[in-house]
């Protein structure tokens, strides 16, 4: 596991599944402001 990012540090590239079944990559938003919000899946601990 890597260390948490520091303020101003770039996020590493990643891919995640979207609600519609497609895949979203961080690079899809290059040059735009991005806010990431993670939440636990329904009925799972966390």
mmCIF file of the N, C-alpha and C atoms, coordinates in Angstrom:
data_MODEL
# 
_entry.id   MODEL 
# 
loop_
_atom_site.group_PDB 
_atom_site.id 
_atom_site.type_symbol 
_atom_site.label_atom_id 
_atom_site.label_alt_id 
_atom_site.label_comp_id 
_atom_site.label_asym_id 
_atom_site.label_entity_id 
_atom_site.label_seq_id 
_atom_site.pdbx_PDB_ins_code 
_atom_site.Cartn_x 
_atom_site.Cartn_y 
_atom_site.Cartn_z 
_atom_site.occupancy 
_atom_site.B_iso_or_equiv 
_atom_site.pdbx_formal_charge 
_atom_site.auth_seq_id 
_atom_site.auth_comp_id 
_atom_site.auth_asym_id 
_atom_site.auth_atom_id 
_atom_site.pdbx_PDB_model_num 
ATOM 1   N N  . UNK A 1 1  ? 0.853   -1.182 0.000   1.00 0.00 ? 1  UNK A N  1 
ATOM 2   C CA . UNK A 1 1  ? 0.000   0.000  0.000   1.00 0.00 ? 1  UNK A CA 1 
ATOM 3   C C  . UNK A 1 1  ? 0.892   1.236  0.000   1.00 0.00 ? 1  UNK A C  1 
ATOM 4   N N  . UNK A 1 2  ? 0.493   2.230  -0.753  1.00 0.00 ? 2  UNK A N  1 
ATOM 5   C CA . UNK A 1 2  ? 1.314   3.427  -0.831  1.00 0.00 ? 2  UNK A CA 1 
ATOM 6   C C  . UNK A 1 2  ? 0.924   4.433  0.245   1.00 0.00 ? 2  UNK A C  1 
ATOM 7   N N  . UNK A 1 3  ? 1.816   5.361  0.496   1.00 0.00 ? 3  UNK A N  1 
ATOM 8   C CA . UNK A 1 3  ? 1.572   6.432  1.456   1.00 0.00 ? 3  UNK A CA 1 
ATOM 9   C C  . UNK A 1 3  ? 0.459   7.349  0.935   1.00 0.00 ? 3  UNK A C  1 
ATOM 10  N N  . UNK A 1 4  ? -0.286  8.002  1.830   1.00 0.00 ? 4  UNK A N  1 
ATOM 11  C CA . UNK A 1 4  ? -1.304  8.963  1.387   1.00 0.00 ? 4  UNK A CA 1 
ATOM 12  C C  . UNK A 1 4  ? -0.661  10.101 0.601   1.00 0.00 ? 4  UNK A C  1 
ATOM 13  N N  . UNK A 1 5  ? -1.427  10.681 -0.319  1.00 0.00 ? 5  UNK A N  1 
ATOM 14  C CA . UNK A 1 5  ? -0.939  11.811 -1.095  1.00 0.00 ? 5  UNK A CA 1 
ATOM 15  C C  . UNK A 1 5  ? -0.767  13.034 -0.209  1.00 0.00 ? 5  UNK A C  1 
ATOM 16  N N  . UNK A 1 6  ? 0.194   13.843 -0.553  1.00 0.00 ? 6  UNK A N  1 
ATOM 17  C CA . UNK A 1 6  ? 0.390   15.115 0.132   1.00 0.00 ? 6  UNK A CA 1 
ATOM 18  C C  . UNK A 1 6  ? -0.336  16.204 -0.654  1.00 0.00 ? 6  UNK A C  1 
ATOM 19  N N  . UNK A 1 7  ? -0.647  17.302 0.005   1.00 0.00 ? 7  UNK A N  1 
ATOM 20  C CA . UNK A 1 7  ? -1.320  18.417 -0.652  1.00 0.00 ? 7  UNK A CA 1 
ATOM 21  C C  . UNK A 1 7  ? -0.506  18.854 -1.861  1.00 0.00 ? 7  UNK A C  1 
ATOM 22  N N  . UNK A 1 8  ? -1.175  18.965 -3.011  1.00 0.00 ? 8  UNK A N  1 
ATOM 23  C CA . UNK A 1 8  ? -0.529  19.396 -4.235  1.00 0.00 ? 8  UNK A CA 1 
ATOM 24  C C  . UNK A 1 8  ? 0.072   18.272 -5.056  1.00 0.00 ? 8  UNK A C  1 
ATOM 25  N N  . UNK A 1 9  ? 0.138   17.073 -4.497  1.00 0.00 ? 9  UNK A N  1 
ATOM 26  C CA . UNK A 1 9  ? 0.698   15.933 -5.218  1.00 0.00 ? 9  UNK A CA 1 
ATOM 27  C C  . UNK A 1 9  ? -0.332  15.379 -6.200  1.00 0.00 ? 9  UNK A C  1 
ATOM 28  N N  . UNK A 1 10 ? 0.127   14.944 -7.376  1.00 0.00 ? 10 UNK A N  1 
ATOM 29  C CA . UNK A 1 10 ? -0.789  14.398 -8.377  1.00 0.00 ? 10 UNK A CA 1 
ATOM 30  C C  . UNK A 1 10 ? -1.254  12.994 -7.983  1.00 0.00 ? 10 UNK A C  1 
ATOM 31  N N  . UNK A 1 11 ? -2.506  12.722 -8.270  1.00 0.00 ? 11 UNK A N  1 
ATOM 32  C CA . UNK A 1 11 ? -3.055  11.392 -8.012  1.00 0.00 ? 11 UNK A CA 1 
ATOM 33  C C  . UNK A 1 11 ? -2.503  10.402 -9.035  1.00 0.00 ? 11 UNK A C  1 
ATOM 34  N N  . UNK A 1 12 ? -2.277  9.157  -8.630  1.00 0.00 ? 12 UNK A N  1 
ATOM 35  C CA . UNK A 1 12 ? -1.822  8.161  -9.600  1.00 0.00 ? 12 UNK A CA 1 
ATOM 36  C C  . UNK A 1 12 ? -2.953  7.813  -10.566 1.00 0.00 ? 12 UNK A C  1 
ATOM 37  N N  . UNK A 1 13 ? -2.609  7.371  -11.768 1.00 0.00 ? 13 UNK A N  1 
ATOM 38  C CA . UNK A 1 13 ? -3.611  6.959  -12.747 1.00 0.00 ? 13 UNK A CA 1 
ATOM 39  C C  . UNK A 1 13 ? -4.372  5.748  -12.201 1.00 0.00 ? 13 UNK A C  1 
ATOM 40  N N  . UNK A 1 14 ? -5.683  5.722  -12.447 1.00 0.00 ? 14 UNK A N  1 
ATOM 41  C CA . UNK A 1 14 ? -6.487  4.572  -12.045 1.00 0.00 ? 14 UNK A CA 1 
ATOM 42  C C  . UNK A 1 14 ? -7.704  4.449  -12.939 1.00 0.00 ? 14 UNK A C  1 
ATOM 43  N N  . UNK A 1 15 ? -8.313  3.268  -12.917 1.00 0.00 ? 15 UNK A N  1 
ATOM 44  C CA . UNK A 1 15 ? -9.539  2.978  -13.667 1.00 0.00 ? 15 UNK A CA 1 
ATOM 45  C C  . UNK A 1 15 ? -10.561 2.438  -12.673 1.00 0.00 ? 15 UNK A C  1 
ATOM 46  N N  . UNK A 1 16 ? -11.819 2.858  -12.825 1.00 0.00 ? 16 UNK A N  1 
ATOM 47  C CA . UNK A 1 16 ? -12.898 2.392  -11.957 1.00 0.00 ? 16 UNK A CA 1 
ATOM 48  C C  . UNK A 1 16 ? -14.137 2.099  -12.796 1.00 0.00 ? 16 UNK A C  1 
ATOM 49  N N  . UNK A 1 17 ? -14.969 1.146  -12.356 1.00 0.00 ? 17 UNK A N  1 
ATOM 50  C CA . UNK A 1 17 ? -16.218 0.901  -13.078 1.00 0.00 ? 17 UNK A CA 1 
ATOM 51  C C  . UNK A 1 17 ? -17.217 2.018  -12.803 1.00 0.00 ? 17 UNK A C  1 
ATOM 52  N N  . UNK A 1 18 ? -17.931 2.448  -13.838 1.00 0.00 ? 18 UNK A N  1 
ATOM 53  C CA . UNK A 1 18 ? -18.981 3.459  -13.705 1.00 0.00 ? 18 UNK A CA 1 
ATOM 54  C C  . UNK A 1 18 ? -20.317 2.764  -13.480 1.00 0.00 ? 18 UNK A C  1 
ATOM 55  N N  . UNK A 1 19 ? -21.307 3.518  -13.062 1.00 0.00 ? 19 UNK A N  1 
ATOM 56  C CA . UNK A 1 19 ? -22.643 2.967  -12.808 1.00 0.00 ? 19 UNK A CA 1 
ATOM 57  C C  . UNK A 1 19 ? -23.250 2.305  -14.039 1.00 0.00 ? 19 UNK A C  1 
ATOM 58  N N  . UNK A 1 20 ? -22.897 2.795  -15.230 1.00 0.00 ? 20 UNK A N  1 
ATOM 59  C CA . UNK A 1 20 ? -23.487 2.260  -16.464 1.00 0.00 ? 20 UNK A CA 1 
ATOM 60  C C  . UNK A 1 20 ? -22.725 1.051  -17.012 1.00 0.00 ? 20 UNK A C  1 
ATOM 61  N N  . UNK A 1 21 ? -21.712 0.564  -16.275 1.00 0.00 ? 21 UNK A N  1 
ATOM 62  C CA . UNK A 1 21 ? -20.951 -0.600 -16.702 1.00 0.00 ? 21 UNK A CA 1 
ATOM 63  C C  . UNK A 1 21 ? -19.692 -0.268 -17.491 1.00 0.00 ? 21 UNK A C  1 
ATOM 64  N N  . UNK A 1 22 ? -19.525 0.989  -17.890 1.00 0.00 ? 22 UNK A N  1 
ATOM 65  C CA . UNK A 1 22 ? -18.317 1.390  -18.606 1.00 0.00 ? 22 UNK A CA 1 
ATOM 66  C C  . UNK A 1 22 ? -17.171 1.563  -17.609 1.00 0.00 ? 22 UNK A C  1 
ATOM 67  N N  . UNK A 1 23 ? -15.999 1.850  -18.122 1.00 0.00 ? 23 UNK A N  1 
ATOM 68  C CA . UNK A 1 23 ? -14.837 2.099  -17.270 1.00 0.00 ? 23 UNK A CA 1 
ATOM 69  C C  . UNK A 1 23 ? -14.448 3.565  -17.389 1.00 0.00 ? 23 UNK A C  1 
ATOM 70  N N  . UNK A 1 24 ? -14.162 4.188  -16.265 1.00 0.00 ? 24 UNK A N  1 
ATOM 71  C CA . UNK A 1 24 ? -13.748 5.594  -16.218 1.00 0.00 ? 24 UNK A CA 1 
ATOM 72  C C  . UNK A 1 24 ? -12.300 5.632  -15.762 1.00 0.00 ? 24 UNK A C  1 
ATOM 73  N N  . UNK A 1 25 ? -11.479 6.411  -16.476 1.00 0.00 ? 25 UNK A N  1 
ATOM 74  C CA . UNK A 1 25 ? -10.079 6.572  -16.113 1.00 0.00 ? 25 UNK A CA 1 
ATOM 75  C C  . UNK A 1 25 ? -9.841  8.004  -15.668 1.00 0.00 ? 25 UNK A C  1 
ATOM 76  N N  . UNK A 1 26 ? -8.958  8.182  -14.718 1.00 0.00 ? 26 UNK A N  1 
ATOM 77  C CA . UNK A 1 26 ? -8.638  9.530  -14.261 1.00 0.00 ? 26 UNK A CA 1 
ATOM 78  C C  . UNK A 1 26 ? -8.190  10.396 -15.432 1.00 0.00 ? 26 UNK A C  1 
ATOM 79  N N  . UNK A 1 27 ? -7.445  9.821  -16.369 1.00 0.00 ? 27 UNK A N  1 
ATOM 80  C CA . UNK A 1 27 ? -6.949  10.595 -17.511 1.00 0.00 ? 27 UNK A CA 1 
ATOM 81  C C  . UNK A 1 27 ? -8.072  11.107 -18.412 1.00 0.00 ? 27 UNK A C  1 
ATOM 82  N N  . UNK A 1 28 ? -9.283  10.533 -18.307 1.00 0.00 ? 28 UNK A N  1 
ATOM 83  C CA . UNK A 1 28 ? -10.431 11.030 -19.073 1.00 0.00 ? 28 UNK A CA 1 
ATOM 84  C C  . UNK A 1 28 ? -10.759 12.479 -18.705 1.00 0.00 ? 28 UNK A C  1 
ATOM 85  N N  . UNK A 1 29 ? -10.305 12.909 -17.537 1.00 0.00 ? 29 UNK A N  1 
ATOM 86  C CA . UNK A 1 29 ? -10.644 14.235 -17.016 1.00 0.00 ? 29 UNK A CA 1 
ATOM 87  C C  . UNK A 1 29 ? -9.436  15.170 -16.980 1.00 0.00 ? 29 UNK A C  1 
ATOM 88  N N  . UNK A 1 30 ? -8.382  14.819 -17.704 1.00 0.00 ? 30 UNK A N  1 
ATOM 89  C CA . UNK A 1 30 ? -7.164  15.643 -17.715 1.00 0.00 ? 30 UNK A CA 1 
ATOM 90  C C  . UNK A 1 30 ? -7.503  17.083 -18.099 1.00 0.00 ? 30 UNK A C  1 
ATOM 91  N N  . UNK A 1 31 ? -6.988  18.040 -17.335 1.00 0.00 ? 31 UNK A N  1 
ATOM 92  C CA . UNK A 1 31 ? -7.234  19.451 -17.592 1.00 0.00 ? 31 UNK A CA 1 
ATOM 93  C C  . UNK A 1 31 ? -8.503  19.985 -16.941 1.00 0.00 ? 31 UNK A C  1 
ATOM 94  N N  . UNK A 1 32 ? -9.232  19.116 -16.239 1.00 0.00 ? 32 UNK A N  1 
ATOM 95  C CA . UNK A 1 32 ? -10.469 19.528 -15.563 1.00 0.00 ? 32 UNK A CA 1 
ATOM 96  C C  . UNK A 1 32 ? -10.302 19.330 -14.054 1.00 0.00 ? 32 UNK A C  1 
ATOM 97  N N  . UNK A 1 33 ? -11.079 20.064 -13.284 1.00 0.00 ? 33 UNK A N  1 
ATOM 98  C CA . UNK A 1 33 ? -11.095 19.852 -11.838 1.00 0.00 ? 33 UNK A CA 1 
ATOM 99  C C  . UNK A 1 33 ? -11.907 18.599 -11.550 1.00 0.00 ? 33 UNK A C  1 
ATOM 100 N N  . UNK A 1 34 ? -11.413 17.774 -10.642 1.00 0.00 ? 34 UNK A N  1 
ATOM 101 C CA . UNK A 1 34 ? -12.067 16.510 -10.315 1.00 0.00 ? 34 UNK A CA 1 
ATOM 102 C C  . UNK A 1 34 ? -12.197 16.393 -8.803  1.00 0.00 ? 34 UNK A C  1 
ATOM 103 N N  . UNK A 1 35 ? -13.359 15.984 -8.343  1.00 0.00 ? 35 UNK A N  1 
ATOM 104 C CA . UNK A 1 35 ? -13.585 15.675 -6.932  1.00 0.00 ? 35 UNK A CA 1 
ATOM 105 C C  . UNK A 1 35 ? -13.951 14.203 -6.852  1.00 0.00 ? 35 UNK A C  1 
ATOM 106 N N  . UNK A 1 36 ? -13.237 13.455 -6.036  1.00 0.00 ? 36 UNK A N  1 
ATOM 107 C CA . UNK A 1 36 ? -13.519 12.031 -5.861  1.00 0.00 ? 36 UNK A CA 1 
ATOM 108 C C  . UNK A 1 36 ? -14.255 11.826 -4.554  1.00 0.00 ? 36 UNK A C  1 
ATOM 109 N N  . UNK A 1 37 ? -15.303 11.048 -4.609  1.00 0.00 ? 37 UNK A N  1 
ATOM 110 C CA . UNK A 1 37 ? -16.076 10.744 -3.416  1.00 0.00 ? 37 UNK A CA 1 
ATOM 111 C C  . UNK A 1 37 ? -16.273 9.237  -3.376  1.00 0.00 ? 37 UNK A C  1 
ATOM 112 N N  . UNK A 1 38 ? -15.731 8.579  -2.378  1.00 0.00 ? 38 UNK A N  1 
ATOM 113 C CA . UNK A 1 38 ? -15.847 7.132  -2.227  1.00 0.00 ? 38 UNK A CA 1 
ATOM 114 C C  . UNK A 1 38 ? -16.809 6.838  -1.089  1.00 0.00 ? 38 UNK A C  1 
ATOM 115 N N  . UNK A 1 39 ? -17.637 5.834  -1.272  1.00 0.00 ? 39 UNK A N  1 
ATOM 116 C CA . UNK A 1 39 ? -18.563 5.431  -0.227  1.00 0.00 ? 39 UNK A CA 1 
ATOM 117 C C  . UNK A 1 39 ? -18.708 3.919  -0.274  1.00 0.00 ? 39 UNK A C  1 
ATOM 118 N N  . UNK A 1 40 ? -19.056 3.279  0.840   1.00 0.00 ? 40 UNK A N  1 
ATOM 119 C CA . UNK A 1 40 ? -19.186 1.826  0.849   1.00 0.00 ? 40 UNK A CA 1 
ATOM 120 C C  . UNK A 1 40 ? -20.420 1.375  0.060   1.00 0.00 ? 40 UNK A C  1 
ATOM 121 N N  . UNK A 1 41 ? -20.302 0.242  -0.581  1.00 0.00 ? 41 UNK A N  1 
ATOM 122 C CA . UNK A 1 41 ? -21.434 -0.340 -1.300  1.00 0.00 ? 41 UNK A CA 1 
ATOM 123 C C  . UNK A 1 41 ? -22.519 -0.711 -0.293  1.00 0.00 ? 41 UNK A C  1 
ATOM 124 N N  . UNK A 1 42 ? -23.774 -0.607 -0.694  1.00 0.00 ? 42 UNK A N  1 
ATOM 125 C CA . UNK A 1 42 ? -24.892 -0.901 0.195   1.00 0.00 ? 42 UNK A CA 1 
ATOM 126 C C  . UNK A 1 42 ? -24.756 -2.301 0.809   1.00 0.00 ? 42 UNK A C  1 
ATOM 127 N N  . UNK A 1 43 ? -25.103 -2.386 2.055   1.00 0.00 ? 43 UNK A N  1 
ATOM 128 C CA . UNK A 1 43 ? -25.125 -3.638 2.811   1.00 0.00 ? 43 UNK A CA 1 
ATOM 129 C C  . UNK A 1 43 ? -23.743 -4.278 2.960   1.00 0.00 ? 43 UNK A C  1 
ATOM 130 N N  . UNK A 1 44 ? -22.683 -3.464 2.958   1.00 0.00 ? 44 UNK A N  1 
ATOM 131 C CA . UNK A 1 44 ? -21.345 -3.970 3.215   1.00 0.00 ? 44 UNK A CA 1 
ATOM 132 C C  . UNK A 1 44 ? -20.759 -3.208 4.406   1.00 0.00 ? 44 UNK A C  1 
ATOM 133 N N  . UNK A 1 45 ? -19.868 -3.840 5.139   1.00 0.00 ? 45 UNK A N  1 
ATOM 134 C CA . UNK A 1 45 ? -19.247 -3.114 6.255   1.00 0.00 ? 45 UNK A CA 1 
ATOM 135 C C  . UNK A 1 45 ? -18.328 -2.030 5.720   1.00 0.00 ? 45 UNK A C  1 
ATOM 136 N N  . UNK A 1 46 ? -18.229 -0.956 6.426   1.00 0.00 ? 46 UNK A N  1 
ATOM 137 C CA . UNK A 1 46 ? -17.288 0.075  6.012   1.00 0.00 ? 46 UNK A CA 1 
ATOM 138 C C  . UNK A 1 46 ? -17.913 1.390  5.955   1.00 0.00 ? 46 UNK A C  1 
# 
